[in-house]
């Protein structure tokens, strides 16, 4: 059991990302961006430098927050980008002892609904086969993409791909952000959840605004309590989105307040986790 996080939301450079992790007393990070570049797309020299610094600080990588099949890649776009990211990452994941790489399942683009689903499943089967052969696990996030569009699509993706190398990372905030019921979503997919992103949203007029975990409509504390009650012993990865969100064109680390927000988010979630332990009868 550990708390990790998308440390690029605290700052863009690896030194700041290490600093905030140490300040919070955490031992893991989820690597997504370093100096504005996708972690899975760094050249060998940049990757090795980042990993050397993390090792020196005694910090492990819980997951690679890749761009594979994400909200920026249409389902009828260049699939070779995803394959290249995965093949580049697999040996690095083994070297860093990281079991998971986050994926999504492509945006619709100009494909029809039927084409979107059919091609997303076909592509995911191919990625899952590569992951099986490489001894790593794809964790699909309930986010933008065919497999996160509805609960039914998430279940269908897992059933149709049918691979031990495809599991779920459940994001507690995404259901609320996409006008879905967080508790219903979680309960339907619980058996396949191996990793968790911590995020929350609350209504702000007609939109949803990111907030501290437990203060929104994402049922974060209820979900964390249920996870603990049902034997979950994996990681919780912070993704505040309060200071900014990459997919919205704002970079958290560019704002002076981002570091402080991340620290406060981490401290508040640690308190929430402690309450969840007690609520689950495990403290």
Secondary structure by P-SEA (a helix, b strand, c coil): cbbbcccccccccaaaaaaaaaaacccccccccccccccccccaaaaaaaaaaaaaacccccccccccccccccccccaaaaaaaaaacaaaaaaacccbbbbbccccccccaaaaaaaaaaaaaaaaaaaaaacbbbbbccccccccccaaaaaaaaaaaccccbbbbccccccccccccaaaaaaaccccccbbbbbbccccccbbbbccccccccaaaaaaaaaaaacccbbbbbbcccccccccccccccccaaaaaaaaaaaaaaaaaaaaaaaaccc
